[in-house]
């Protein structure tokens, strides 16, 4: 079985790719849409399953969703009515959920299980673009509520064996996420942060890479880019799961004046 990479992807803003009932997408979001459309096609082979970590689910301990057929959790507000009737009916993967939980426990992490919460929009919105066929099982893993970067990198390292088992590991968030700023006022600072983050993420030395990304608050404009870091922390899991694999930036674009990037490990 071919080893899968791990990814950090941007998931956009709310149901941004599905705002129009006629299927059209606002030009601002089209480059990100095209990127998400190819993330499965660009893999070495179709993954056996996908483990996703979204910036929209936090628990006290790392928690796996064990449901066999999760519903959708529409955790966005103020959007057109039809966006609350979206469907994406991919199956869950309870066995994979418990395998991921076992790997985390073996690494010394406290864990939990949950079966009732639906997939939040950090999962189903990008996956509706990436895999509209909904034919790949998905497991969602929560963030740990302390949002400790090093702990999430370590959790990713614990989960890395799944890549050799045909599982694609995806961190879903945004590399820039400051909802209080829009347009040109944000652009210069967003560019500065993105350049610094990308330099850290693509450091060819894996140990140095992990140190630099864990210390993300030391990067220029860090707290401007992330007043709260829940949308960046999924990157830590993807990076940890990537291990020594080469790291590349495979997407970058400006949306709402923000420079936003996606990364691939392996």
N, C-alpha and C positions, 0 to 999 in steps of 0.2 A: 504494500500500500504506500502511495506517495505521501511524503510529509507535506502537510499543509503549512502555509505561512500563518502569521497572526497579523491583524490589521487594526489600525485606529482610523475610524471613518467619521466624517461630519454627518450629522443626521438632519441638518437644516433647522428650520424654525416652525414648530407646530406641524400642521399638515401641508407644508408649503408646496409640495409637488402635486397636491390634489385639491387645490383651492377652486378650480373651475370644473363644473360638471361636464363640460365638453371634452375634458381630457387635456386641454392645453396647459402649459406651464409657463409662468412668468419668466421673461428672458433672464432676469437676475439669477434665478435658480437653475437654469438649464445646464450650465457647465457641471454643477454638482450632480444634477440628475444623470447626465451622461457618464460621469465617473461612477456613480452607484450602479448604473445599468451594467457596467462591465466587470464589477468586482468578482462575480462568480465565474464569468466567462474567461477571465484572465488567470484563473487558478490552474495548477497543473492537472487537476482532475476534479470532477464534481465531488464536493465533500460528503462524507457519510452523515455528518450532522454539523450544526453550528452552535457554539457556545458564545452567548452575547452578554456583555457587561454594559449597561446603559447608565448614563448620568442621571437618570430619573428614578432610580430605586436605591435606597439606602436602608440598611438594617444595622443593628448593634453588632452582629457577627455576619460574616459572609454567609449568604443564604441562597440556596438553589431552589428554583421552581421545578416541582416534580410532577406537575399536571400533564396528563396525556393529550389533552386538546384545549390549551389555554384560550380564553376569550381575549378580546382587545380591551385595554384600559385607556379610555379617551381622556388622558390627563393634560388636556389643553383647553383653553377657554376663549370664548368670544369669536369663534370661527364660523363659517357658513354651516347651516344645519346639515347639509349632506355629508360633511366631513365627520359627523358622528354616526354615520351609517356605513363607513368603510368596512370592507371585509378582507381578511387575510387568514386563511384557514390551514396554515401549516401545522403539522402535528408537533406535540412535545416529544421529549425523549427521557422518560423517567430513569431508565437504566444509565444513561449518560449523566444525568443529574447526580445520581448517587455515586457514580465513578468520580466525578469532579469533587464531590463532597469528601470522598475517601482520600483523594490526593491532598486536599487542603488539610484534612485532619492529620494525615501522616506527616505533614510539614509543621504541625503544631498549632494550627489555627482552630479556634472555636468556629462551629458552623451551625447552620439551621436549615430547615426545610419548610417549604410553603407550597400550597397547591391551589389556592383560591384566587390569588391576585392575577389579573390579566397582564398580557404583555403591554408595556407602556409604549408611548410613541417613539421613544428612542430605539425600540426594536422594530415595531411593525411598519413605521413610515419608511425608513431606509430599505427594509426588506421587501416591501411592496414594490419598490423601484428595482431592487437588485434581483429579486426572484418572484415575479408575479405569479408563477406557477404554484408557489407555496408547497413545493414537493420535497423540501429538505427539512428534517426534524430540527427543532430549535430548543435549546435550554437557555434560560436567562439566569444569570448570577448577579446578586446585588453587590453594590459597593459596601464597604464597611464604614459605619457612620462616622468614625474619626477622620476619614479621608487622608490617612497617613500615606504619603507617597511611597516610602520604603516598604511598608507592609503590603501595599498593592503590587509593587514590583515583585516582592517575594511570593505573593499569591500567584502571580503569573508564572513565575518559575516553577512553582509546584504543579501548575496545570499544563506545563509544556509537553509532558508525555502524550497528551491527547492529540497533539499535532501529528505524531507518528501513527496514530490510530485513525487517521482520516478526518479528524475534527478541525474545522476552521474556527479559530478564536478571534472574536471581533470586539474591540472596544468601541462604543458608540457614544460620541459626545460632540464637542466643538472645541477647536484649538484656540478660539477666541470667543468669550461669552460674557459680555458686559451689556446687559439689556438697557442700561441707562444712556448709552451713547449711540448715535446714529450718524451716518454720512461723513463728510470730510473731516469733521472734528475728531473722529476716531481713527482715520486712516493712517496718519503718520505713526501714532503710538502702536496701532495694530501691526503695521509693517515691521517696526522695530522689534516687537515681541516675537513675531513669527520668524523673523530671521534668526533671532537668538535661540528660540526653541528648536528650529530645524537644525541649526548647527549642533545642538546638544543631542538631539534624537539620532542624527546621522553620524555621530562620532564613530569612527571605525573600530575603536577599542571598546568592547562590550562593557567592561567594568567601569571605564570612564563615562561611557554613555549613561549607564544606570545612575552613577553618582550625580552627573550634571542634571539629568532630568528629575531625579528625586529632589534636587535643590532648585526647582523651578522658580521658587519665590525670589531667588537671587538674580533672575534674569531681568533685563531692563523692561520696564512697563508691565511687570508681572501682575501686580494687583489692579492695574488699570484693565488688563485683559481678562482677569478672573477675580472679581470682588469676592466670589466664593468659587471654589475649585472643583465642584462636583462634575462639571463637564470636561475637565481635563484629566481627572483621575482614571477614567477608563484607559487612557493612553498608557498609564503605568502598568496595568495588567497586560496589555498587548506587548509592551516592551519586555516585561519580565518573561512572558511566554516565548518571546523571540529568541531569548538566550544569546548565543554568539552569532546568530544569523545576521547577515547584512541588513542594514536599515536604510530605506529610501523614502523620500517624499514622493508620493505618486499622484498627489492632487494638490493644487493651490488655486485660489481664486478670491476675488473680492465680492462680498455680499453685505449689503447695508453699510458699506464703508469699511467693513472688517476684512482683513486678510485671513483666510481660513485654509487649513491644510489637512491632508490625510497622509498616513504613513503605513508602510508595509515592512514587515520583518520576515526575511526568508524569501 
